[in-house]
Amino acid sequence: MSAPSLQPPPAAATRILDRIEALARVSEQPDGLTRIYLSPQHAQANALVGGWMREAGLAVHVDAAGNLVGRREGERPGLPCLMLGSHLDSVRNAGRYDGMLGVLTAIECVAALGPRPLPFAIEVVGFGDEEGVRFQATMLGSRAVAGTFDPALLDLRDAGGTTMREAMAAFGLDPSAVGSAARRREDVLAYVEYHIEQGPVLEAEGLPVGVVTAINGQQRFRIQVDGMAGHSGTVPMRLRQDALAAAAECVLAAERIAAGLPDAVATVGQLAPSPGATNVIPGRAVFSLDVRSPRDADRMRVAAAIVDECRAIATRRRVAIDIAQTHELSSCACAAWLQDQVAAAIAADGHRVLALPSGAGHDAMAMVALTDVAMLFLRCRDGISHHPAEAITAEDAATGARVLQAFIERFEPRA
Amino acid sequence: MSAPSLQPPPAAATRILDRIEALARVSEQPDGLTRIYLSPQHAQANALVGGWMREAGLAVHVDAAGNLVGRREGERPGLPCLMLGSHLDSVRNAGRYDGMLGVLTAIECVAALGPRPLPFAIEVVGFGDEEGVRFQATMLGSRAVAGTFDPALLDLRDAGGTTMREAMAAFGLDPSAVGSAARRREDVLAYVEYHIEQGPVLEAEGLPVGVVTAINGQQRFRIQVDGMAGHSGTVPMRLRQDALAAAAECVLAAERIAAGLPDAVATVGQLAPSPGATNVIPGRAVFSLDVRSPRDADRMRVAAAIVDECRAIATRRRVAIDIAQTHELSSCACAAWLQDQVAAAIAADGHRVLALPSGAGHDAMAMVALTDVAMLFLRCRDGISHHPAEAITAEDAATGARVLQAFIERFEPRA
C-alpha cells in the first residue's frame, strides 16, 4: 500500500463521499439502499445527480431509456466523446459505492477540468439499470445506449406484474422510442468505467487501484428437482426421493467443480425447497446456478460439467431434474490501447500497475458492442459488495479521482 | 392384499367418504385444504362435524380448548368412556384423510351400534390442534384433554402476531379456563385412534389395516449457519465462506447418518439461504432438522451424531453455526392389552395381523399421559400424506370401519 496520508482527504473526495451519502438516501426503504429501474427513486436520483452534473458544467438530459446523460463539448460542438460513467440503480439492500462511485467521481473530474476545451467531448452517463433487479434482465440502460436493446424486453414483467413498457410510460418515457437512446459508433471514442472492485484482490495486493483486463463471462441457470414429498416420520430413508437432498448434492458438486479450475467460480445463491415444512420431506427444490470465468471456454466447461453432474445425481437419486439456462454473456476484453492509458494514469499517480480480471458484470460488457471499453478498479474493504457493509476509504476515493482525472487529461483517441 | 371386492362399497364407507369431501371444503383456501387451530374454518368444522355427531345420537359440546366432543352414555349415565377420535385441523395444503378419517369413521361406528346400551360410555373427540401449524406447538387439543397443556403456551404468537390467548378469546373460549378441558383418569378407559398410516408399509405388505406398536419419538432443531455474503463473480472459491454450501453438507450428513440405523429417519424440510439472490454468495442459511425413531436411545444417538457432524462441517468451512433444539417428544408405547383387542378385531375381519411402529406423531402421544392408548392404521396410496394426493380406496375405508366397529363391540376394559 502507498504510504498513509496524514493530510485530510482533498475536497474532491469529501464532496464525492458526501454526495454518495445523499444519493444513498434516495431509496425505497428507510433503513437501507434499494433503487430499481424506472421507480420513483430512479427519477429522484436522476434529478439529484443531474443537478450535480449541471453544477459541473454539463448539459444534461434523460435519454429514451431513462439513462441520465451529461455532456461537455470539446473544442467545437458535436465532436465525438469520451464516455465515462456507470449505473445509478442498485441491488436490494445494496452497498452505496457499486455504480454510484463511478458516476459521481466522473462528474467531479469534469468539474475539475476547468474552462480549457479538450480536443474531444466528454459525456458522463448514469445508467438506469445494470443490476436487473426489477425485470430480471440486466444492463438495460447500457444495452439501450449500445443499440442492443431488444424491444421484446418491453414485455418483461416485474414481481408486481407491471410490464417494462408500462413502467417506462409511467416514468414519462415513450417505450416505442427506446431505440433512439442508441448512440452512433462515430460519436463515441471509448467507454471507460471506474468502479469498486467488489472483490478482495486489490486489498490483498495492497494497492488502491488496478486496471481491468477482461470482464468474466457468465451463465445462469434455473434448476428444478422433483422428487416425492412425504411425511418426515413415515417414509424410511431407503424409500425417499428427497428433492432437497438431491439439490444439496448439486450445490456441493458446483462448488467442487468450479474450485478445480483457476479463476472459475460457481454459486448457488437461491434455493427453495417445497412445501417447506419441518415435518415434510421436500418434494421439490428449485435453485439458481451462476457460473463465471474470464475465459469463455473455461466457463462453458465448468457449466457443462456441473450440469452433467446434476443430471447424474438426479438419476442416481431417482428424481426428475429440469435445467434451464436463463442468461449467458460472453467475457468482454478491455481494449489494449485503453488499458495502456489507464495503466499510465495509475503509474503517474505513483502506484504499481496491477492488471486483473473483473469477476462481476459491468455496463462495459454491454458498451463493448458500441465502442472500445476499459475499466479502472478501486479497492473496497474486505472485497464486500452487494451488501450494506460495502466500504472504501476517503484516501482511496481521492486516489481514484486523481487517477481518473489524469486519464481524462492525457486521453488520446485511438490512432 | 385381500381378494378384490366386486360389490359397491357399503353405505357406511360411502357416507364417510362423502363427509370427508364436504369437510375438506372447509378450508381457508379455495383450491386446497388448510384448516388451522382457532380459525373461522375450525369453528365451521366443529359445527359441521357436530351435526353429524348429533345425527349419530351423540351429545355434543365444544370443550374449553376448542375440541369437539360427542358422548354416548353406556348402560347408565356417567360411566367411564372408551374415547375414540383424532384431529380436525390440517397442515397447509393438506390431504383430507389425515385426522378427519378417524373422527368421521368413529361417528359412523357409533351410529351403527344401534340402541342397545354398552357397559361403558363412548366419546368421539375431534381435536382442534394436532399439527401445530398455527402456533408451532403441536397437539394442543389432546394436551388440554390429557391435562398437560402448559398455560405458558397461551403466550405463543402466530405468524400474524396474534397470541393463542387472543385467538381463544376470538373463538369464544375463555383462555383462563383451558385447564377445565382436562379429563379425570377414572373417567376414561382407553384412547383408541384410527388413522391413515401416512407411510408405505401396509401397502408394501398388501394389507388394508395394521395395529400400531409404538409411536416414534422425535426431536426438532433450528440450525443457523453464518458465513460471509459476497458477490458471486468476484470472490475466488478458496476465499469463500458460503453458508448454503455448509448447510448442503449438513443436509447430506443428516441423510447419511439416519440411513445408518434401522427405523431412524432424519429430514431437512426447510432451508432458506439469504440474501437469496442469484448473484450473491449466501451469507446465512437457516434450516430445520427433524429426527425420529421408535427407540428413544436410537433417536438421541442419531440426533447427537448429526449435530456433531454439523459442528465439524462448520469448523472446517470457517462458518459459525447455532443449533437450537425446538421440540422433543419421547416415543409412546401402545398398551399391550389394547393392541391385543385391536389385533383381534383385525383378525376377525379376516386379515393377517401386522404390527408396525408409527413414524408420524399422533394425538395418542399426548393422550398417553391420561390413559392407555392404541392405534389402528389404514393403508394409504403410495404412503403419501401431508399432500393433496393423499388417498385411500373406498374398499379400504369400509374395511377400516368394519374393524373399528368390531373393536368397539368387543371392547373389554382392562381387567
HADDOCK unambig.tbl for C-alpha pairs under 7 A between the chains (distance, minus, plus):
assign (segid A and resid 198 and name CA) (segid B and resid 231 and name CA) 6.80 0.50 0.50
assign (segid A and resid 198 and name CA) (segid B and resid 234 and name CA) 6.24 0.50 0.50
assign (segid A and resid 199 and name CA) (segid B and resid 234 and name CA) 4.69 0.50 0.50
assign (segid A and resid 199 and name CA) (segid B and resid 235 and name CA) 5.58 0.50 0.50
assign (segid A and resid 200 and name CA) (segid B and resid 235 and name CA) 6.77 0.50 0.50
assign (segid A and resid 230 and name CA) (segid B and resid 384 and name CA) 5.54 0.50 0.50
assign (segid A and resid 230 and name CA) (segid B and resid 385 and name CA) 5.89 0.50 0.50
assign (segid A and resid 230 and name CA) (segid B and resid 386 and name CA) 6.79 0.50 0.50
assign (segid A and resid 231 and name CA) (segid B and resid 198 and name CA) 6.71 0.50 0.50
assign (segid A and resid 231 and name CA) (segid B and resid 385 and name CA) 5.92 0.50 0.50
assign (segid A and resid 231 and name CA) (segid B and resid 386 and name CA) 6.35 0.50 0.50
assign (segid A and resid 232 and name CA) (segid B and resid 267 and name CA) 5.90 0.50 0.50
assign (segid A and resid 233 and name CA) (segid B and resid 265 and name CA) 6.59 0.50 0.50
assign (segid A and resid 233 and name CA) (segid B and resid 292 and name CA) 6.32 0.50 0.50
assign (segid A and resid 233 and name CA) (segid B and resid 359 and name CA) 4.12 0.50 0.50
assign (segid A and resid 233 and name CA) (segid B and resid 360 and name CA) 4.67 0.50 0.50
assign (segid A and resid 234 and name CA) (segid B and resid 198 and name CA) 6.20 0.50 0.50
assign (segid A and resid 234 and name CA) (segid B and resid 199 and name CA) 4.68 0.50 0.50
assign (segid A and resid 234 and name CA) (segid B and resid 358 and name CA) 6.88 0.50 0.50
assign (segid A and resid 234 and name CA) (segid B and resid 359 and name CA) 4.17 0.50 0.50
assign (segid A and resid 234 and name CA) (segid B and resid 360 and name CA) 5.73 0.50 0.50
assign (segid A and resid 235 and name CA) (segid B and resid 199 and name CA) 5.52 0.50 0.50
assign (segid A and resid 235 and name CA) (segid B and resid 200 and name CA) 6.72 0.50 0.50
assign (segid A and resid 236 and name CA) (segid B and resid 263 and name CA) 6.79 0.50 0.50
assign (segid A and resid 236 and name CA) (segid B and resid 265 and name CA) 6.46 0.50 0.50
assign (segid A and resid 237 and name CA) (segid B and resid 259 and name CA) 5.70 0.50 0.50
assign (segid A and resid 237 and name CA) (segid B and resid 265 and name CA) 6.05 0.50 0.50
assign (segid A and resid 245 and name CA) (segid B and resid 251 and name CA) 6.29 0.50 0.50
assign (segid A and resid 245 and name CA) (segid B and resid 252 and name CA) 6.21 0.50 0.50
assign (segid A and resid 248 and name CA) (segid B and resid 248 and name CA) 4.49 0.50 0.50
assign (segid A and resid 248 and name CA) (segid B and resid 251 and name CA) 6.77 0.50 0.50
assign (segid A and resid 248 and name CA) (segid B and resid 252 and name CA) 6.95 0.50 0.50
assign (segid A and resid 251 and name CA) (segid B and resid 245 and name CA) 6.29 0.50 0.50
assign (segid A and resid 251 and name CA) (segid B and resid 248 and name CA) 6.77 0.50 0.50
assign (segid A and resid 252 and name CA) (segid B and resid 245 and name CA) 6.21 0.50 0.50
assign (segid A and resid 252 and name CA) (segid B and resid 248 and name CA) 6.96 0.50 0.50
assign (segid A and resid 259 and name CA) (segid B and resid 237 and name CA) 5.72 0.50 0.50
assign (segid A and resid 263 and name CA) (segid B and resid 236 and name CA) 6.80 0.50 0.50
assign (segid A and resid 265 and name CA) (segid B and resid 233 and name CA) 6.60 0.50 0.50
assign (segid A and resid 265 and name CA) (segid B and resid 236 and name CA) 6.47 0.50 0.50
assign (segid A and resid 265 and name CA) (segid B and resid 237 and name CA) 6.08 0.50 0.50
assign (segid A and resid 267 and name CA) (segid B and resid 232 and name CA) 5.90 0.50 0.50
assign (segid A and resid 267 and name CA) (segid B and resid 281 and name CA) 6.32 0.50 0.50
assign (segid A and resid 268 and name CA) (segid B and resid 278 and name CA) 6.82 0.50 0.50
assign (segid A and resid 269 and name CA) (segid B and resid 276 and name CA) 5.46 0.50 0.50
assign (segid A and resid 269 and name CA) (segid B and resid 277 and name CA) 5.25 0.50 0.50
assign (segid A and resid 269 and name CA) (segid B and resid 278 and name CA) 4.66 0.50 0.50
assign (segid A and resid 269 and name CA) (segid B and resid 279 and name CA) 6.24 0.50 0.50
assign (segid A and resid 269 and name CA) (segid B and resid 280 and name CA) 5.55 0.50 0.50
assign (segid A and resid 269 and name CA) (segid B and resid 281 and name CA) 5.48 0.50 0.50
assign (segid A and resid 269 and name CA) (segid B and resid 282 and name CA) 5.66 0.50 0.50
assign (segid A and resid 270 and name CA) (segid B and resid 273 and name CA) 6.50 0.50 0.50
assign (segid A and resid 270 and name CA) (segid B and resid 276 and name CA) 4.74 0.50 0.50
assign (segid A and resid 270 and name CA) (segid B and resid 277 and name CA) 5.67 0.50 0.50
assign (segid A and resid 270 and name CA) (segid B and resid 278 and name CA) 5.79 0.50 0.50
assign (segid A and resid 271 and name CA) (segid B and resid 272 and name CA) 6.89 0.50 0.50
assign (segid A and resid 271 and name CA) (segid B and resid 273 and name CA) 6.66 0.50 0.50
assign (segid A and resid 272 and name CA) (segid B and resid 271 and name CA) 6.89 0.50 0.50
assign (segid A and resid 272 and name CA) (segid B and resid 272 and name CA) 6.64 0.50 0.50
assign (segid A and resid 273 and name CA) (segid B and resid 270 and name CA) 6.49 0.50 0.50
assign (segid A and resid 273 and name CA) (segid B and resid 271 and name CA) 6.67 0.50 0.50
assign (segid A and resid 276 and name CA) (segid B and resid 269 and name CA) 5.45 0.50 0.50
assign (segid A and resid 276 and name CA) (segid B and resid 270 and name CA) 4.73 0.50 0.50
assign (segid A and resid 277 and name CA) (segid B and resid 269 and name CA) 5.24 0.50 0.50
assign (segid A and resid 277 and name CA) (segid B and resid 270 and name CA) 5.67 0.50 0.50
assign (segid A and resid 278 and name CA) (segid B and resid 268 and name CA) 6.81 0.50 0.50
assign (segid A and resid 278 and name CA) (segid B and resid 269 and name CA) 4.66 0.50 0.50
assign (segid A and resid 278 and name CA) (segid B and resid 270 and name CA) 5.78 0.50 0.50
assign (segid A and resid 278 and name CA) (segid B and resid 288 and name CA) 5.82 0.50 0.50
assign (segid A and resid 278 and name CA) (segid B and resid 289 and name CA) 6.95 0.50 0.50
assign (segid A and resid 278 and name CA) (segid B and resid 290 and name CA) 6.65 0.50 0.50
assign (segid A and resid 279 and name CA) (segid B and resid 269 and name CA) 6.23 0.50 0.50
assign (segid A and resid 279 and name CA) (segid B and resid 290 and name CA) 6.68 0.50 0.50
assign (segid A and resid 280 and name CA) (segid B and resid 269 and name CA) 5.54 0.50 0.50
assign (segid A and resid 281 and name CA) (segid B and resid 267 and name CA) 6.30 0.50 0.50
assign (segid A and resid 281 and name CA) (segid B and resid 269 and name CA) 5.47 0.50 0.50
assign (segid A and resid 282 and name CA) (segid B and resid 269 and name CA) 5.65 0.50 0.50
assign (segid A and resid 288 and name CA) (segid B and resid 278 and name CA) 5.82 0.50 0.50
assign (segid A and resid 289 and name CA) (segid B and resid 278 and name CA) 6.96 0.50 0.50
assign (segid A and resid 290 and name CA) (segid B and resid 278 and name CA) 6.65 0.50 0.50
assign (segid A and resid 290 and name CA) (segid B and resid 279 and name CA) 6.69 0.50 0.50
assign (segid A and resid 292 and name CA) (segid B and resid 233 and name CA) 6.34 0.50 0.50
assign (segid A and resid 358 and name CA) (segid B and resid 234 and name CA) 6.95 0.50 0.50
assign (segid A and resid 359 and name CA) (segid B and resid 233 and name CA) 4.14 0.50 0.50
assign (segid A and resid 359 and name CA) (segid B and resid 234 and name CA) 4.22 0.50 0.50
assign (segid A and resid 360 and name CA) (segid B and resid 233 and name CA) 4.70 0.50 0.50
assign (segid A and resid 360 and name CA) (segid B and resid 234 and name CA) 5.78 0.50 0.50
assign (segid A and resid 384 and name CA) (segid B and resid 230 and name CA) 5.67 0.50 0.50
assign (segid A and resid 385 and name CA) (segid B and resid 230 and name CA) 6.09 0.50 0.50
assign (segid A and resid 385 and name CA) (segid B and resid 231 and name CA) 6.01 0.50 0.50
assign (segid A and resid 386 and name CA) (segid B and resid 230 and name CA) 6.94 0.50 0.50
assign (segid A and resid 386 and name CA) (segid B and resid 231 and name CA) 6.43 0.50 0.50
